[in-house]
């Protein structure tokens, strides 16, 4: 019988794969909060290489869905994310005044 530890075990539906694997790049590319800059820092793959990996490993319909999602979201690029965050803060500040 396996002894239970005092630390609770968190079970995740899609756990994070190892960073050495292409599966990590696919996982990170689908994650909204991981930017292309962070992927480059951790794996050395730039945005074009990530797109090629995604195109090679995903079904065509899944790839199109991902490209549409990445293109419309500002979160995948650090500069766009910071600009959107700044706009959101200003919007909140204005609504607090009124």
C-alpha positions in Angstrom: 0.0 0.0 0.0 1.3 3.4 -1.0 1.8 5.9 1.9 0.0 9.2 1.5 2.0 12.3 2.0 0.9 15.4 3.9 1.1 17.5 0.8 -2.0 17.2 -1.4 -1.4 16.0 -4.9 -2.8 18.3 -7.5 -4.1 16.5 -10.6 -4.2 18.5 -13.7 -6.2 17.6 -16.8 -3.3 18.6 -19.1 -0.1 18.7 -17.1 2.9 20.7 -18.4 5.2 18.5 -20.6 9.0 18.6 -20.3 10.6 21.6 -21.9 13.0 19.6 -24.1 10.1 18.2 -26.1 8.1 19.7 -29.0 5.0 18.9 -26.9 6.0 21.7 -24.5 6.2 24.2 -27.4 2.7 23.2 -28.5 1.4 23.4 -24.9 3.0 26.8 -24.4 1.7 28.1 -27.8 -1.8 27.2 -26.8 -1.4 28.8 -23.3 -2.7 32.4 -23.4 -0.3 33.7 -20.7 2.9 32.4 -22.3 4.3 34.8 -24.8 6.4 34.0 -27.9 9.3 35.8 -26.2 9.1 33.5 -23.2 9.0 30.5 -25.5 12.2 31.8 -27.3 13.9 32.3 -23.9 13.2 28.8 -22.7 13.6 26.8 -26.0 15.5 29.1 -28.4 12.7 28.8 -31.0 11.4 32.0 -32.5 7.8 32.7 -33.5 8.3 31.4 -37.1 9.7 28.1 -35.8 6.9 27.8 -33.4 4.4 28.3 -36.2 6.2 25.6 -38.3 6.1 23.2 -35.4 2.4 23.9 -34.8 1.6 23.4 -38.5 3.5 20.1 -38.6 1.9 18.6 -35.5 -1.7 19.9 -35.5 -4.6 18.9 -37.7 -5.2 21.6 -40.4 -8.4 22.7 -38.7 -6.7 23.0 -35.3 -3.9 24.9 -36.8 -6.3 27.4 -38.4 -8.1 27.8 -35.1 -4.8 28.4 -33.2 -3.6 30.9 -35.8 -6.9 32.8 -35.6 -6.7 32.8 -31.8 -3.1 34.0 -31.7 -3.6 36.6 -34.3 -6.6 38.1 -32.5 -5.1 37.9 -29.0 -2.7 40.6 -27.9 -1.4 38.4 -25.0 1.0 36.3 -27.2 3.3 39.3 -27.8 4.7 41.1 -24.8 4.5 44.6 -26.2 0.9 44.2 -27.3 0.1 42.7 -24.0 1.5 45.6 -22.1 -0.3 48.1 -24.3 -3.6 46.3 -23.8 -3.0 46.1 -20.0 -2.4 49.9 -20.0 -5.6 50.6 -21.9 -7.5 48.3 -19.5 -6.1 50.1 -16.4 -7.1 53.5 -17.9 -10.6 52.2 -18.6 -11.0 51.0 -15.0 -9.6 54.2 -13.6 -12.1 56.3 -15.7 -15.0 54.1 -14.6 -14.0 54.4 -11.0 -14.2 58.2 -11.3 -17.8 58.2 -12.5 
